[in-house]
């Protein structure tokens, strides 16, 4: 076997290994089993004192016991509520703690099925996967925990009936020490809530206290993707640095590195497509602590401003925000422009962020113009191929020259015999003389690899591709092709096999089939190699890739098909410009002709060689 065959087999084997590793790293998403057990609520401040906070003001931590959990859930359920209604949100605020614990997204449904429920973002204690935001004041010197509003304080509705973008609500509560607390809550037309907390000291003694906000989640989310290509867990931007924490990497309260959360700007929890993030007052001395109470299975992130001293007759006002909604690029970018530093990084752009961000921006802008994400992906492919065309042109020209040099290369091999060094030196001199770069043909492929991975990231991570329709049966470009021979490739209203199953692998959809055909046609621009090993590899490669990539997101397969078609067209035109007319029809016909087996061919040659030797004697 010569070096050319060895290199071809090695390259093909590496390609298959890459795809196999991809399947191992990015398996089809699986639904997690819902977590069970008692739910618990954040109680009045009873956690350990924080030495770095003046006067030892404490922030509530998850320390309630199982016996009080059901009682807390009943209390939350019975508490009065204030409705939330915006163009994109619906839910309510509980007057028990003034907690934001009931929120759903009007624009998104859990599935494409008719009558599917809208996506639930937040839910109160007592429901599976309780998830909520709390605000309050931590007691410092001169105050007891009962004299500051906490998770179980029952607030009065001072003004407003329903929270809308045009009508904020105001809550009030007064303690027995002459302190009056007010909380105004507002919401915009998208997903940002603004919470303004004010305390006024009408007493005759000075007190100290610290405003805080808490985000709590009971148990891990049950709808995780299970794929590390997208981050799910905690996110924060503090001290000028962005940090991610996976669900299984949360520290306990005692293990929290408090220095990492100093001068925090925002922190919270992120899912595949949704997130809830606490945003600290701009320029404030705020610290974030994120931890997990394993005993109660509560994940918590706390944002607290430094303790302030309040003299008689004085007041203190702190304004913070909470984002609760879909990770829409345009909305999050708007909040970043408005002052939430680095907020766009809460979308997981991955290692190739320098490619992922511009690719998504271009895809987003094309979708705005075209109005269809499937055609936008094809438009994106055209632009990428146009940008890479100069490199592709040089590559195809170099490949054409390499074909012209084949006779001279064969002569060099015959002249060198078994002397590899002599043959390599001769090859290098030939390449230099003819100004040919043998590695040029690999450059377009190498450039496509990071682009392919970046586009995969865009399609899998960004919510703009979730349930994005193309046409006909292709109503979710972020999911696998739903068509199969079992439903006549989408003509019959029958669901295909479960994605990721053996049946789905065998009975592939129309898009993977078109992918295989496009790869096969691209091969037919050149005659089949004369070497039997190369013939076999080239014959099987399109169909192996067709089955292996059948479970990828439909949008990615659309990109690959478009890429193959454009590459075919470019290569055909360049070959014609170099004076070579591809015999496409002839190459296709020859691939269906039966060829003699190598063993039979060798056997037919053996008597001839033997006869020639005998005649020589």
C-alpha positions, 0 to 999 in steps of 0.5 A, a space after each residue: 500500500 503506497 503513502 497516498 492510500 495510507 494517508 487517505 485511510 488515515 484521514 477517513 478514519 480520523 473523520 469517523 473518529 471525530 464524528 463518533 467522539 461528537 456523538 459521545 460528547 453531545 448525545 441526544 438530550 434526555 429528560 431527567 427524572 423529576 426530583 422528589 422529596 420535601 420542599 423547603 422555604 427560606 426562613 427568617 435570618 438564622 444563618 451564620 454571621 458574615 464577618 465581612 459585613 459591618 455589625 454582622 447583618 445576616 442574610 436569610 439562608 435555607 435552614 428550615 426543617 422538614 417539619 415546617 416545610 409543608 406549613 410554609 407551603 400552605 402559608 404561601 398558597 394562602 397568601 394574597 397575590 397581586 397579578 402580573 400582566 404584560 405583553 409577554 409575561 403572566 403571573 403574580 406576586 405573593 404578599 408573603 415576603 413580596 416574593 416574585 414566585 409565579 411567572 410564565 412566558 406567553 410567547 413560548 410553549 413547552 412543545 409544538 403539540 397543539 394545546 401545549 402549555 406555555 413555559 413556566 419560569 417561576 413557581 411558588 413553594 409547595 409546587 414541584 421545582 419551586 423557583 422564586 426571587 425574594 427581597 428584604 433587609 438584613 438586621 444589623 445593630 439596634 434591630 432584631 430579625 423580627 424587626 426587618 422584612 424577610 421571606 415571611 413578612 406579610 406586606 400591604 398593597 399600598 398602591 396599584 392593582 395589577 403589575 403592568 409595564 405602565 402601572 407599577 405596584 407599591 407594598 408597605 410594612 411598618 415594624 414596632 421600632 419606628 421603621 417604615 419599609 416601602 417596596 415599589 415593583 415595576 416591569 418593562 415590556 420584556 423580562 426586566 423587573 425593577 425593585 425599589 426598596 426604601 426604609 425610613 427611620 421615624 424612631 429616636 435611635 440609630 439602626 443599621 441594616 443591609 438590603 438584599 435579594 435572594 434567588 432560590 431554586 428547589 432541586 435541579 431543573 428536570 428538563 436539563 439537556 445533559 449536554 455540556 455544549 450548553 452551560 446550565 447552572 449558575 452565572 455571575 459577573 463580579 469583580 470584572 470577571 464572568 464565572 459559570 458554575 455547573 449544578 453539580 459543582 455548587 459549593 456549600 455555604 461554608 465553602 463559598 469563596 466570598 472574595 469571588 463575589 465582591 463588587 458583583 454586577 449580576 448573578 443568577 441561574 441559567 437553563 438551556 433557553 431561560 434564565 433568572 438573574 439578580 442585577 445589583 444597583 450600578 456602582 454599589 458595593 454589592 457582594 454575591 454568594 452562590 451555594 447549595 444546601 445539600 440537606 434540603 436540596 436548595 440552590 441559592 444565590 444572594 446579592 447583598 449591599 453593604 450595611 448602612 447606618 440609618 439615623 433618626 429621621 433619615 431614609 435609605 433607598 436602593 434600586 435593583 433589578 431581576 431578569 426573568 425570561 427567555 435568553 433572547 439575544 436582542 433583548 439581552 443586548 438591549 439591557 447591556 446597552 442600557 448599563 448591565 455590563 457584559 450581560 450578553 455573555 449570559 448566553 453561552 457562546 462557547 470556545 469559538 465565541 469570536 466566530 459564534 457571535 458574528 455568525 449568530 448576528 449575521 443569521 439573526 439579521 438575515 432572518 429579520 430580512 427573510 422572515 424564515 430561519 431555514 432560508 436564513 441558514 441557506 443565505 448564511 451558507 452563501 455568504 460564508 462560501 463567498 467569503 471563503 471563495 478566494 481560499 477555495 479557488 486557490 485550493 481547487 486550482 492547486 488540486 487541478 495542477 496536482 492532477 496534471 503532475 500525476 504522470 511526472 510524480 509516477 516517473 519520480 516514484 519509478 526512478 526512486 524505487 525504494 529510496 524514500 528520501 530521494 523520492 521526497 526530495 524529487 517531489 519537493 523540487 517538482 512542487 517548487 518548480 511548478 509552484 504547487 502547494 500539496 497542502 492547499 487542498 486541505 485549507 477549505 476543510 480546515 476552515 470549515 471545522 470551526 465554522 461548523 462547530 460554531 454554527 452547531 453551537 448557534 443552532 443548539 444554544 440560541 432560543 431564536 432557533 428553538 421551534 423555528 420553522 422552515 416549511 412543511 414538516 420542518 417546524 423545529 430547526 433545532 431538532 432532528 429531521 422529523 421525516 422518515 420512510 415510515 411517514 413517507 418523509 412527512 407526507 403522512 401525519 404520523 410521528 417518526 421514531 424517537 430521536 436517538 433511537 435505533 429506529 431513528 438511525 435506520 429510518 432516516 429523514 429526507 434531509 440526511 438522505 439529501 446530505 448523502 446524495 449531495 456528498 456523493 455527487 460532489 465526488 463524481 466531479 472526478 473519476 473514481 480512483 483506480 486503487 481498489 482501497 480508495 474506491 471502497 472508501 470513497 464509495 461508502 463515505 457519503 452513506 456512512 456520514 448520512 446515517 451518522 449525521 441523521 440525528 443532528 439538528 435539522 438546521 445544521 443538516 440544511 447548512 451542510 446540504 447547502 454547503 455541499 451544493 455550493 461547493 459542487 458548483 464552485 468546484 465545477 466552474 473552477 475546473 472548467 476555468 482551468 481547461 478541464 471539463 468534468 464528465 459528471 454523467 460518465 463518472 456516475 455511470 461508471 460507479 454502477 458498473 461491476 468491477 473485477 475483484 482485486 483477487 481475480 485481477 491478480 489471479 489473472 496476472 499470475 500465469 502471465 508473470 510465471 510464463 514470462 519467467 519460464 520463457 526467460 529461463 
